[in-house]
Amino acid sequence: MAVKVIVQLSLSDISAIRRKCKHTFFEQINNLIHWSSIEKSLRIYYPKGLRLSGKPAYSPLLLFKMLLLQTWYSLSDYQVEEEVNDRITFSRFCGISMDNSVPDHSVLSRFRTALTEKKALDRLLKMINDQLSNHGVLVQNGSAAVDASITPNPRRPKGKKSYDLHEDGTIAVSKSYQKGIDPEANWTKKGHNLYYVYKQHVLVESKEGLVLAVSTTKVSNHDSAHLQILLDKVSLKLGSRVYGDKGYSGLPNETLLNKKKLKSGIQKKGSRNHPLSPAAKRFNKLVSKTRYKVERVFGSIKRWFRSSGARYIGLDKTHTQHVMESIAYNLYRAPNIILKGF
């Protein structure tokens, strides 16, 4: 038997509505997003809902909204299950009738893993951005800015080396690590400190700084190599300018932008024997006035959603986290952007 989603209110639902509680933000999001189209897309992956042995089938949209709540409020799978059970505003946002049970943490974890394996979240980000664009919140075909940030990973290796002496005199070195480490992340150095991290690359529209596309890579890859991945995920208007810092400078990206018929807003980079001209310095200063919006995304996600690092193991699951944070960030800012326009 599938879990009932609220369509006709029960007596307990009517009683809950009469209770005074703050739910303006959730109502704004539900009015802003046409959830039926999102659910239709999710049901491509789950035609009959997500079902576990001995449990009812749960609507993919219900579980996706739980992932949003998890991101907005920095909750674990266990915590979001408890909060949706306890808080009326959460259960109403998810569309769960007061007469029905809430999906447990194992269902939510399995749902997130399935979305990761099927690479569905990038498409969901595009669908939600299309709806925000229809409301005038987001400009998808204008200028854009690109930047990268590291995502610390607490599951760094803390192993030990063992040495085996062979008969021919050679020594074989082997490493052993404890369980629970993330073998796909890399070490990087900032200042005098070492960090075990992934790298997040983000493309934002230059008007409000909302996220258009996300890419997650190992930190060993240079920033400039990932501009094409981001641009291939969006459709910018011909002649639009793409802003970026000096990490994206170089002939390959200039050639890429020219091929896509986009203007370069990438800061100029000097060298030891070729210092920047006064005109290049002025250009860099003008670019920084627009490029800061992408840096604001990283800071706001860390501050608002208390995102301090990678929550899951593996590059693909960390990318899922990054895209969910981008979706949550765009939706979180959307109501205020609409109000600002009036």
Rosetta blueprint (number, residue, H / E / L):
1 M L
2 A L
3 V L
4 K L
5 V E
6 I L
7 V L
8 Q L
9 L L
10 S L
11 L H
12 S H
13 D H
14 I H
15 S H
16 A H
17 I H
18 R H
19 R L
20 K L
21 C L
22 K L
23 H L
24 T H
25 F H
26 F H
27 E H
28 Q H
29 I H
30 N H
31 N H
32 L H
33 I L
34 H L
35 W H
36 S H
37 S H
38 I H
39 E H
40 K H
41 S H
42 L H
43 R H
44 I H
45 Y H
46 Y L
47 P L
48 K L
49 G L
50 L E
51 R L
52 L L
53 S L
54 G L
55 K L
56 P L
57 A L
58 Y E
59 S L
60 P H
61 L H
62 L H
63 L H
64 F H
65 K H
66 M H
67 L H
68 L H
69 L H
70 Q H
71 T H
72 W H
73 Y L
74 S L
75 L L
76 S L
77 D H
78 Y H
79 Q H
80 V H
81 E H
82 E H
83 E H
84 V H
85 N H
86 D H
87 R L
88 I H
89 T H
90 F H
91 S H
92 R H
93 F H
94 C H
95 G L
96 I E
97 S L
98 M L
99 D L
100 N L
101 S L
102 V L
103 P L
104 D L
105 H H
106 S H
107 V H
108 L H
109 S H
110 R H
111 F H
112 R H
113 T H
114 A H
115 L H
116 T H
117 E H
118 K L
119 K L
120 A L
121 L H
122 D H
123 R H
124 L H
125 L H
126 K H
127 M H
128 I H
129 N H
130 D H
131 Q H
132 L H
133 S H
134 N H
135 H L
136 G L
137 V L
138 L L
139 V L
140 Q L
141 N L
142 G L
143 S L
144 A E
145 A E
146 V E
147 D E
148 A E
149 S E
150 I E
151 T E
152 P E
153 N L
154 P L
155 R L
156 R L
157 P L
158 K L
159 G L
160 K E
161 K E
162 S E
163 Y E
164 D E
165 L E
166 H L
167 E L
168 D L
169 G L
170 T L
171 I E
172 A E
173 V E
174 S E
175 K E
176 S E
177 Y L
178 Q L
179 K L
180 G L
181 I L
182 D L
183 P L
184 E L
185 A L
186 N E
187 W E
188 T E
189 K E
190 K E
191 G L
192 H L
193 N E
194 L E
195 Y E
196 Y E
197 V E
198 Y E
199 K E
200 Q E
201 H E
202 V E
203 L E
204 V E
205 E E
206 S L
207 K L
208 E L
209 G L
210 L L
211 V E
212 L E
213 A E
214 V E
215 S E
216 T E
217 T E
218 K E
219 V L
220 S L
221 N L
222 H L
223 D H
224 S H
225 A H
226 H H
227 L H
228 Q H
229 I H
230 L H
231 L H
232 D H
233 K L
234 V L
235 S L
236 L L
237 K L
238 L L
239 G L
240 S L
241 R E
242 V E
243 Y E
244 G E
245 D L
246 K H
247 G H
248 Y H
249 S L
250 G L
251 L H
252 P H
253 N H
254 E H
255 T H
256 L H
257 L H
258 N H
259 K H
260 K L
261 K L
262 L L
263 K E
264 S E
265 G E
266 I E
267 Q L
268 K L
269 K L
270 G L
271 S L
272 R L
273 N L
274 H L
275 P L
276 L L
277 S L
278 P H
279 A H
280 A H
281 K H
282 R H
283 F H
284 N H
285 K H
286 L H
287 V H
288 S H
289 K H
290 T H
291 R H
292 Y H
293 K H
294 V H
295 E H
296 R H
297 V H
298 F H
299 G H
300 S H
301 I H
302 K H
303 R H
304 W H
305 F L
306 R L
307 S L
308 S L
309 G L
310 A L
311 R L
312 Y L
313 I L
314 G L
315 L H
316 D H
317 K H
318 T H
319 H H
320 T H
321 Q H
322 H H
323 V H
324 M H
325 E H
326 S H
327 I H
328 A H
329 Y H
330 N H
331 L H
332 Y H
333 R H
334 A H
335 P H
336 N H
337 I H
338 I H
339 L H
340 K H
341 G L
342 F L
